[in-house]
């Protein structure tokens, strides 16, 4: 039996990071792998808040690098559980970069990550469903079934 639904906003998580020289490549832009690590970390935190259990990353379904974030910029990651299965959670992660000197702000990355709630033995456990409250959450929630079907089709092709 499915656990009671909770608002999507309950899992919302925000992190900020200053981009320092060791985080950058020879173009003085952040390494894509560094952004991926931040995305995986915030997706884990967000899904643990939602499931109230440990989680594992099942897949990073998509990552779209839309614009570079440069040394000295601040990147802000915001994430929310956008849909759920029995034990899986789709987490939407949005990354914005800010130049604190000019005030310029731009969307740098968007990603969907699938996390699975697990118990102490690593076995999947049921998670609550979610419901949207804002217009942005409604768009994410309503497009979730199509993304789930796309993931299912990719798995079928791979096997």
Rosetta silent file (secondary structure, phi, psi, omega in degrees, C-alpha in Angstrom):
SEQUENCE: XXXXXXXXXXXXXXXXXXXXXXXXXXXXXXXXXXXXXXXXXXXXXXXXXXXXXXXXXXXXXXXXXXXXXXXXXXXXXXXXXXXXXXXXXXXXXXXXXXXXXXXXXXXXXXXXXXXXXXXXXXXXXXXXXXXXXXXXXXXXXXXXXXXXXXXXXXXXXXX
SCORE:     score description
SCORE:     0.000 S_00000001
   1 L     0.000  132.707 -176.025    0.000    0.000    0.000 S_00000001
   2 L   -72.008  136.091  178.335    1.379    3.412   -1.052 S_00000001
   3 L   -67.429  155.034  179.309    2.385    5.817    1.704 S_00000001
   4 L   -54.471  144.649  179.513    0.552    9.145    1.947 S_00000001
   5 L   -74.385  148.259  177.364    1.592   11.784   -0.568 S_00000001
   6 E  -125.550  155.594  178.838    3.694   14.757    0.516 S_00000001
   7 E   -65.403  143.479  178.689    4.224   18.111   -1.202 S_00000001
   8 H   -55.889  -39.103 -176.703    7.147   18.235   -3.645 S_00000001
   9 H   -61.638  -18.409 -179.810    8.466   21.317   -1.859 S_00000001
  10 H   -63.265  -29.149 -178.716    9.077   19.295    1.301 S_00000001
  11 H   -93.477   -6.217 -174.610   12.182   17.778   -0.303 S_00000001
  12 L   -52.382  133.276 -179.076   13.468   21.039   -1.844 S_00000001
  13 E  -134.830  140.906  178.707   17.184   21.491   -1.218 S_00000001
  14 E  -131.101  133.912  176.482   19.469   24.389   -2.121 S_00000001
  15 E  -132.318  145.531  173.707   23.283   24.443   -2.087 S_00000001
  16 E  -122.199  144.847  178.369   25.751   27.153   -3.083 S_00000001
  17 E  -139.225  138.148  172.361   29.388   26.684   -4.086 S_00000001
  18 E   -87.414  130.317  179.411   32.139   29.158   -4.941 S_00000001
  19 L   -83.846  113.785 -177.633   34.049   28.065   -8.058 S_00000001
  20 L  -103.501  162.330 -178.667   37.724   28.054   -7.105 S_00000001
  21 H   -50.375  -41.887 -179.784   40.788   27.522   -9.347 S_00000001
  22 H   -65.880  -15.249 -179.359   41.148   23.778   -8.510 S_00000001
  23 H   -85.640   -4.115 -169.670   37.525   23.275   -9.697 S_00000001
  24 E  -113.907  161.664  176.003   38.265   24.587  -13.185 S_00000001
  25 L   -93.623 -168.853 -178.088   39.784   23.466  -16.455 S_00000001
  26 L   -70.758   -9.388  174.824   42.234   25.376  -18.697 S_00000001
  27 L   -91.687    0.419 -175.928   39.323   27.590  -19.890 S_00000001
  28 L    63.038   30.471  172.844   38.765   28.673  -16.256 S_00000001
  29 E  -114.780  154.364 -175.132   35.307   27.086  -16.341 S_00000001
  30 E   -63.633  140.255  175.222   34.130   24.459  -13.884 S_00000001
  31 L   -61.426  136.289  176.423   34.856   20.834  -14.731 S_00000001
  32 H   -58.188  -37.527  179.894   31.725   19.000  -15.864 S_00000001
  33 H   -64.803  -31.585  176.968   32.639   16.159  -13.514 S_00000001
  34 H   -67.544  -42.840  177.044   32.646   18.553  -10.568 S_00000001
  35 H   -62.344  -41.949  178.356   29.128   19.699  -11.492 S_00000001
  36 H   -60.830  -40.770  178.534   28.069   16.031  -11.788 S_00000001
  37 H   -63.085  -42.801  177.304   29.411   15.320   -8.293 S_00000001
  38 H   -63.025  -40.699  179.927   27.438   18.276   -6.901 S_00000001
  39 H   -63.059  -45.753 -179.867   24.317   17.077   -8.749 S_00000001
  40 H   -62.796  -41.318 -179.603   24.678   13.543   -7.359 S_00000001
  41 H   -64.523  -47.895 -177.766   25.213   14.876   -3.838 S_00000001
  42 H   -69.440  -33.257  176.311   22.196   17.203   -3.829 S_00000001
  43 H   -64.003  -39.255  177.899   20.006   14.509   -5.430 S_00000001
  44 H   -64.568  -46.590 -179.742   21.000   12.142   -2.598 S_00000001
  45 H   -61.309  -46.204 -178.849   20.234   14.728    0.088 S_00000001
  46 H   -60.515  -46.288 -178.136   16.902   15.628   -1.524 S_00000001
  47 H   -72.170  -31.691  175.124   15.791   12.019   -1.864 S_00000001
  48 H   -66.615  -39.293  175.973   16.912   11.124    1.677 S_00000001
  49 H   -59.748  -41.037 -177.741   14.816   14.032    2.983 S_00000001
  50 H   -71.621  -49.642 -173.376   11.849   12.679    1.038 S_00000001
  51 H   -81.788  -20.246 -174.233   12.246    8.964    1.802 S_00000001
  52 L    55.197   40.775  177.504   13.608    9.345    5.328 S_00000001
  53 L  -154.305  174.599  174.633   15.961    6.488    4.495 S_00000001
  54 E   -69.815  158.596 -179.542   19.273    5.789    2.850 S_00000001
  55 E  -139.822  161.393  171.569   19.377    6.011   -0.937 S_00000001
  56 E  -130.464  152.702  176.678   21.482    4.914   -3.878 S_00000001
  57 E   -81.295  122.632  177.173   21.857    6.518   -7.280 S_00000001
  58 E   -90.624  -42.061  177.921   20.161    4.382   -9.930 S_00000001
  59 E  -163.281  151.444  166.070   20.850    6.666  -12.888 S_00000001
  60 E  -103.231  101.636 -167.755   21.669   10.156  -13.943 S_00000001
  61 E   -70.986  -39.778  178.104   19.061   10.262  -16.655 S_00000001
  62 E  -154.976  146.489  173.468   20.030   13.468  -18.350 S_00000001
  63 E  -139.568  118.956  177.597   22.460   16.287  -17.855 S_00000001
  64 E  -113.015  112.263  175.689   22.259   19.318  -20.077 S_00000001
  65 E   -87.142  108.335 -171.916   25.196   21.713  -19.795 S_00000001
  66 L   -95.068  -32.200  177.578   23.636   24.914  -21.100 S_00000001
  67 L  -158.038  154.872 -176.953   26.294   27.546  -20.330 S_00000001
  68 L   -77.998  150.212  170.211   29.671   27.633  -18.559 S_00000001
  69 L  -109.366  133.295 -171.372   30.226   28.669  -14.971 S_00000001
  70 E  -105.900  158.821  174.921   33.533   30.461  -14.482 S_00000001
  71 L   -50.216  131.966 -179.281   36.158   30.713  -11.775 S_00000001
  72 L    93.835  -17.930  175.703   34.923   33.170   -9.156 S_00000001
  73 L   -72.942  161.210  169.192   31.246   32.562   -9.945 S_00000001
  74 E  -104.040  133.466  169.984   28.857   31.146   -7.385 S_00000001
  75 E  -108.697  139.289  178.264   26.800   28.185   -8.507 S_00000001
  76 E  -119.766  123.196  177.737   23.515   27.496   -6.810 S_00000001
  77 E  -103.016  136.257  175.890   21.919   24.075   -7.096 S_00000001
  78 E  -130.669  133.374 -177.345   18.230   23.604   -6.365 S_00000001
  79 E  -139.665  157.395 -179.799   16.568   20.206   -6.360 S_00000001
  80 E  -154.763  147.024  172.217   13.223   18.604   -5.665 S_00000001
  81 E   -73.360  116.691 -173.829   11.691   15.119   -5.886 S_00000001
  82 E   -96.321  -23.191  173.905    9.592   15.522   -9.033 S_00000001
  83 E  -163.519  164.784 -177.965    7.956   12.077   -9.177 S_00000001
  84 E  -137.005  156.238  168.126    8.113    8.706   -7.469 S_00000001
  85 L  -111.349 -150.586  178.430    7.717    5.030   -8.160 S_00000001
  86 L   -68.505  -50.745  179.930    7.398    2.335   -5.513 S_00000001
  87 L  -124.562   -3.713 -177.652   10.944    2.793   -4.191 S_00000001
  88 E  -100.246  155.029  178.313   12.412    5.148   -6.781 S_00000001
  89 E  -135.436  129.359  171.663   12.438    8.934   -6.863 S_00000001
  90 E   -89.609  126.856 -179.377   13.076   11.177   -9.823 S_00000001
  91 E  -114.711  124.900  175.508   14.992   14.244   -8.643 S_00000001
  92 E   -92.998  129.520  179.511   15.109   17.392  -10.754 S_00000001
  93 E  -123.992  129.308  179.679   18.267   19.460  -10.283 S_00000001
  94 E  -119.776  130.732 -179.105   18.690   22.991  -11.613 S_00000001
  95 E  -119.430  125.334  178.693   22.077   24.757  -11.514 S_00000001
  96 E  -118.626  138.444  174.328   22.390   28.541  -11.870 S_00000001
  97 E  -106.725  147.695  179.432   25.668   30.467  -11.956 S_00000001
  98 E  -131.517  130.860  170.399   26.061   34.003  -10.644 S_00000001
  99 L   -93.183  112.052 -174.946   28.825   36.493  -11.259 S_00000001
 100 L   -70.396  -20.981 -179.999   28.821   38.466   -8.029 S_00000001
 101 L   -78.953  -41.385 -176.416   30.705   41.413   -9.578 S_00000001
 102 L   -98.718  -18.836 -176.590   28.343   41.985  -12.529 S_00000001
 103 L    83.879   -2.493 -179.990   25.182   40.420  -11.116 S_00000001
 104 L   -62.398  135.190  179.760   24.820   38.269  -14.238 S_00000001
 105 E  -130.421  135.341  179.414   22.841   35.103  -13.552 S_00000001
 106 E  -148.429  148.400  174.945   22.379   32.217  -15.975 S_00000001
 107 E   -72.544  121.828 -178.251   21.043   28.697  -16.072 S_00000001
 108 E  -104.003  -34.934 -173.729   24.080   26.459  -16.475 S_00000001
 109 E  -151.475  143.320  169.374   22.807   22.912  -16.030 S_00000001
 110 E  -130.440  145.223 -177.007   19.600   20.917  -15.690 S_00000001
 111 E  -152.749  150.390  170.123   19.462   17.262  -14.740 S_00000001
 112 E  -119.217  128.438 -177.897   17.133   14.433  -13.790 S_00000001
 113 E  -123.394  137.207  175.169   18.517   11.807  -11.410 S_00000001
 114 E  -103.602  123.106  178.759   16.826    8.578  -10.322 S_00000001
 115 E  -115.689  150.833  178.274   17.460    7.589   -6.722 S_00000001
 116 E  -123.333  130.254  176.528   16.245    4.442   -4.929 S_00000001
 117 E   -77.020  135.727 -178.674   15.444    4.267   -1.212 S_00000001
 118 E  -134.232  156.482  175.535   17.075    1.306    0.522 S_00000001
 119 L   -90.218 -171.343 -176.793   17.122   -0.265    3.975 S_00000001
 120 L   -61.560  -26.460  179.442   20.196   -1.245    6.013 S_00000001
 121 L   -91.405    2.021 -179.921   20.686   -4.371    3.869 S_00000001
 122 L    84.228   12.200  179.610   20.472   -2.383    0.634 S_00000001
 123 L   -89.697  139.993 -178.925   17.004   -3.680   -0.261 S_00000001
 124 E   -59.467  141.946  176.423   14.549   -1.214   -1.857 S_00000001
 125 L  -125.091  152.162 -177.979   11.925    0.308    0.448 S_00000001
 126 L   -68.030  144.341  178.929    8.680    2.053   -0.426 S_00000001
 127 L  -120.453  155.207  175.880    8.635    5.855   -0.598 S_00000001
 128 L   -66.448  152.660  172.368    5.769    8.350   -0.279 S_00000001
 129 L   -80.491  172.955 -179.607    4.331    9.778   -3.476 S_00000001
 130 E  -124.514  159.584  171.018    4.488   13.518   -4.166 S_00000001
 131 E  -137.703  145.001 -177.356    2.087   16.190   -5.296 S_00000001
 132 L   -83.326  154.913  175.730    2.877   19.570   -6.852 S_00000001
 133 L  -123.304  -38.929 -178.222    1.889   22.956   -5.457 S_00000001
 134 L   -94.647  167.841  177.665    3.524   25.593   -7.703 S_00000001
 135 H   -61.970  -42.228  177.919    3.191   26.015  -11.471 S_00000001
 136 H   -61.920  -42.139  177.698    6.805   24.904  -11.977 S_00000001
 137 H   -64.301  -38.538  179.082    6.230   21.814   -9.836 S_00000001
 138 H   -62.431  -41.110  177.714    3.065   21.012  -11.814 S_00000001
 139 H   -62.011  -47.039  178.756    5.038   21.092  -15.089 S_00000001
 140 H   -60.956  -46.727 -177.201    7.691   18.759  -13.650 S_00000001
 141 H   -63.084  -45.475 -175.833    5.098   16.443  -12.118 S_00000001
 142 H   -70.719  -24.271  178.217    2.919   16.247  -15.247 S_00000001
 143 H   -93.360   -3.698  179.682    5.865   15.446  -17.524 S_00000001
 144 H   -58.930  -46.226 -179.451    7.229   12.788  -15.132 S_00000001
 145 H   -58.641  -36.087  178.372    5.334    9.807  -16.624 S_00000001
 146 H   -66.505  -40.805  177.554    6.817   10.491  -20.086 S_00000001
 147 H   -66.182  -39.629  178.367   10.344   10.579  -18.629 S_00000001
 148 H   -61.216  -43.970  178.959    9.645    7.357  -16.691 S_00000001
 149 H   -63.324  -40.769  178.347    8.463    5.658  -19.914 S_00000001
 150 H   -61.601  -43.487  178.029   11.574    6.890  -21.745 S_00000001
 151 H   -62.440  -41.397  179.604   13.810    5.396  -19.010 S_00000001
 152 H   -61.592  -44.569  178.744   11.886    2.128  -19.219 S_00000001
 153 H   -62.504  -40.688  178.623   12.363    2.006  -23.011 S_00000001
 154 H   -62.609  -40.618  179.383   16.113    2.661  -22.637 S_00000001
 155 H   -64.900  -39.152 -179.494   16.405   -0.224  -20.152 S_00000001
 156 H   -65.705  -38.354  178.994   14.556   -2.571  -22.510 S_00000001
 157 H   -67.334  -39.082 -177.557   16.900   -1.681  -25.374 S_00000001
 158 H   -68.665  -24.545 -177.977   19.968   -2.189  -23.171 S_00000001
 159 L  -100.783    0.000    0.000   18.887   -5.695  -22.198 S_00000001
